[in-house]
Amino acid sequence: MTRPTLSAAALGSALAAALSAAALPALADTSDKRIALSNNYAGNSWRQAMLTSWETVTKPAVEAGIVAAADAFTTGENSATEQAAQIQNLILEGYDAIVLNAASPTAINGAVKEACDAGIIVVSFDGIVTEPCAWRIAVDFREMGRVQVEYLAGRLPEGGNLLEIRGLAGVFVDDEISAGIHAGVEQFPQFKIVGSVHGDWAQDVAQRAVAGILPSLPEIAGVVTQGGDGYGAAQAFAAAGRPMPIIVMGNRQDELQWWKEQKDANGYETMSVSIAPGVSTLAFWVAQQILDGREVPKDLVVPFLTITQDTLEANLETTPVGGVANVEYTLEDAVAVIEGAN
Amino acid sequence: MTLLRKPWAWAWIAAVAVYAVTIAATAGASAAGLAQAAFTFAAFSVIVGLGQMFVITLGPGNVDLSIPATMTLAGTVALKFMDGADDRAVAGLAVALGIGAGVGLLNYALIKALRIPPIIATLALSFIVQSTAIWTNRGIRIKPPESLAAFSTGNLWGIPNLAIVAGLLTLAAWVLLERSAWGRRVTAIGQSPAAARRAGIAVDGVRLSTYVLCATLAGLCGFLLSCFSGGAALNMGAEYLLISIAVVVIGGSSVAGGNSNVPGIWGAALFLFLVVSMLNTYGFGAGPRMILTGIIIIAVILAASLRGRGAEGG
């Protein structure tokens, strides 16, 4: 067993962290607790940023002795069976909490239940699990779709034609965001969705799909998206020589960069909304709080990261080239989210 | 009609039919725009399809599953190397082609030295290549040099530059396959490796060069695609695995090897792009769209193979 010896300095900083968090009731000490991150996929920029944020936030936390370990594990392929096996390994290795971005909402419930039965705290985020013993930090994807149409209604009171770029067909997230967009169109009936393509959340796929449907579409006033597809859509519009509609962006650096260039060149105005990959750090603090003995409701909601015309430059500056606009959450943020749900 | 007896005719007929139906939705207003888009995107499918065609021609079990990973690695490393500098464009292209050739060599090394079947060998290597791509750039999207971006999105007298590049490669591939000794050898190996060996063909040398050619074309495609779409992404090759095989088969080449044709690849690549555009234009949802795509592809292959059999009988 590797049990870290508690130095006075570590204790002090742990205490300071606890105190700074608005005098939390520190019922139990988490300095000997070990937290694992189980991640099902690392093959895109969002996930890469998620893992980097995890490291950025947990490393100082471990050094300060708030927790004993916060190790990240990623399965090679996006496969539920592989992740279930990984969780079983984490149970055997004796982690106290598992923070989980799940390959499937249901397929790894068995492994999650095993972990709970072994007394392990399981906190799922982004890709959540339905197993009732786990905590869920979920994204309100419907609202993410709806706010886009609401924003467009503010910009274009007259309404107009919309092109919808969807994500990966058959994935829960795609259905949810799209349902939100359609709910938004019902709420603001001056808009009409005249075309819908699947962009698989990838700029090149979106570009290909939009280029294919664009020649047969009437004038487009706005493009509603799911993130990771706005830049591809913009390129398709530019290549076809069509007037540039208001394309709602999804916080990717290439999207923000393009938006900035257009803003400087011709005053182009839009908005951008997505979930910060740093949500992994929110899940980390929530797990730490549960281990600390705090009452935490089983269902929490992730705050959106919205970028507006005014906050564009600031966000672009802090977003790494090729990355996603990000915020890393602090213990205080986690407490605020927990209290917001109570 | 001798033209109809050609195995590649049906892919072209299907492409033209789907094109006509799609522009009918706007009473022809979208004709030029759609044709331009189709030729641009078909170019990528054609480039990887040509490489895959040579590999498939080698006979049963020969297929290169490492194409998407090779595209991703070549695109990411080349763009990182150029770092947006115009004067490194040629060197960047060389880097992409070199990575492709390297992957091809490794592919055949696994197949030959370790006696692993090509499907497993190329799949296994693709995991390593993809992981290398993730490791080298961590999802960073670096812009291509201005000159390359302008070239890959530009056109000459209305014909997309990429379609011209793919067209020249197609011509070269046709000469290689139909008119060169090397192409005859590839076909001979596909028909019977044992007979080819007895006839004195250096089977290993030909197979090695085929895998290297295929991976090099994948590297080129990754390079062009990342210049075209404003940067390389880690998942950018994903679509092209299925496409590379589909364009070969729909184009009328024999999936069992030994009998391939080049023109069909263009027909199939245009068809695959246009069929998605058509179903999107008519507003089909994702479910029906995929089912219809499947049915249409089966119908085209069936028509081609029935017609081919009839021709042999007659």
Interface residues (C-beta under 8 A of the other chain):
Chain A: A42 G43 N44 S45 W46 R47 Q48 A49 T52 G76 R166 A169 G170 G195 S196 V197 H198 D200 A202 Q203 D204 V205 Q207 R208 A209 A211 G212 I213 L214 P215 S216 Y231 G232 Q235 A239 A240 Q253 D254 P320 V321 G322 G323
Chain B: T22 I23 A25 T26 A29 S30 A31 A32 G33 L34 A37 A38 T40 F41 F127 Q130 I134 N137 R138 G139 I140 R141 I142 T153 L225 F228 S229 G230 G231 A233 L234 N235 M236 A238 E239 F273 L274 V276 S277 N280 T281 G283 A286 G287 M290
